[in-house]
Amino acid sequence: MTDLPDPDRPPEIPPEAIAAANALLASGRLHRYAEQGGTGGPVSELEREFARLLGCRYAVAVNSCGAALFLALKAAGVRPGDPVLMNAFTLGPVPGALDHIGARPVLVEITEDLTIDMADLRIKAQASGARVLMLSHMRGHLCNLPALATLCAALGLTLIEDCAHTLGASWDGQQAGTFGQAGCFSFQSGKHVNTGEGGMLVTDDADIAAQAILHSGSYMLHGQNGTVPAPEVMARWQPRCGNYSMRMSALVAALALPQLALLPARVADWNASHDRIAARLGAAAGFALPHRPRAEAYAQSSLQFRLPGFASAQMQAFCVAARAGGIWVKWFGTDQPEGYSSNPAHWHGAEASDVPRACEIQATLCDIRLPLGLSEPQCDAIADLLIATASTITEDRHAKA
Ligand SMILES: *Cc1c(COP(=O)(O)O)cnc(C)c1O
């Protein structure tokens, strides 16, 4: 059988990034600000490049996407005890950001295409009185974003986008992360740009940018930020915004900068693997794959599929067998959170009983990571192994017990 690669292999750090990081280490200037004569360094350069890439006025570099989500909620005026809407398919740091700010999560159903259920959003928004929607484009699946933005406006909701899996993705040519008040990105090793840790908040709103910059911990040196609102805007917010020390390190920016240019090639590589495996799985009996609308240009660094007929014990047996065969399958229906996978029953303050459909969908939902550089035979081997494993479980009457 074709050798399968390490599924956890992160995107590689290009030689230019390693050279830039080494030069920075030699200089010792790892903090983004300098009290005298500071020009901003790599963090400011990254903010300018990122804002250009997204077509936004402001980009604020921080130490993680979770920090960016927290700052976006804070800048949107969310206060402890406030209800905040969130789609019920996401990763722990999203309910974690709500917990950090003390908000009460109000879960919204998802569809079989793994995107937010807009009819349920309307119901939950009206029932809860929430003013903010934290929308996670979980695992890269975009809903109809113009329609969602229109619905949010009609419901009086501020939209914050969690774009940890959608750097390089767009809807009808408009980048994910630019449909709401703020978009939040991750540079964690499992995402599209790998610096270990790191995040970015983008916005067109000067008041939001000013608060994010000040809260991130700019001391009085925000003139060195890459994209910074006018001095009078900064002066207006400065007395009201505490320093939370969520800055990005210069080392992280040095590692990130050369990777921005590699994004289009990475996205093409991931999508080619994704589409090849998805086509095979989609044609196999027992597998259900999310429908991808024509307007959606995804950047799919992982692949999701459901096995709709399977009971819990069969799902478990499927994961064990696939892992034994060399494919690290993750399952969103586990009783306890496992690794990076969790579901509504695991999130602090959330009520899983509010989203029975999402729980039912996630009970048969699986996920595999797609390392860069998969060959076509490797893609086919992965698909064939998943198909063969599923059919063994289907035939094994003992697993049903
Ligand atoms: C990784 C991830 C985050 C958080 O990113 P960090 O940079 O690790 O804080 C948020 N949302 C989703 C969907 C993620 O996958």
PDBQT file of the ligand as one rigid body, heavy atoms in Angstrom, charges set to zero:
ROOT
HETATM    1  C1  LIG A 501      -7.516  27.218  16.078  1.00  0.00    +0.000 C 
HETATM    2  C2  LIG A 501      -8.863  27.801  16.139  1.00  0.00    +0.000 A 
HETATM    3  C3  LIG A 501      -9.144  28.939  16.905  1.00  0.00    +0.000 A 
HETATM    4  C4  LIG A 501      -8.172  29.567  17.856  1.00  0.00    +0.000 C 
HETATM    5  O1  LIG A 501      -6.926  29.811  17.385  1.00  0.00    +0.000 OA
HETATM    6  P1  LIG A 501      -5.702  30.074  18.403  1.00  0.00    +0.000 P 
HETATM    7  O2  LIG A 501      -4.766  30.891  17.590  1.00  0.00    +0.000 OA
HETATM    8  O3  LIG A 501      -5.178  28.727  18.776  1.00  0.00    +0.000 OA
HETATM    9  O4  LIG A 501      -6.244  30.822  19.572  1.00  0.00    +0.000 OA
HETATM   10  C5  LIG A 501     -10.423  29.460  16.842  1.00  0.00    +0.000 A 
HETATM   11  N1  LIG A 501     -11.381  28.911  16.077  1.00  0.00    +0.000 NA
HETATM   12  C6  LIG A 501     -11.161  27.802  15.348  1.00  0.00    +0.000 A 
HETATM   13  C7  LIG A 501     -12.272  27.263  14.514  1.00  0.00    +0.000 C 
HETATM   14  C8  LIG A 501      -9.906  27.206  15.363  1.00  0.00    +0.000 A 
HETATM   15  O5  LIG A 501      -9.697  26.093  14.665  1.00  0.00    +0.000 OA
ENDROOT
TORSDOF 0
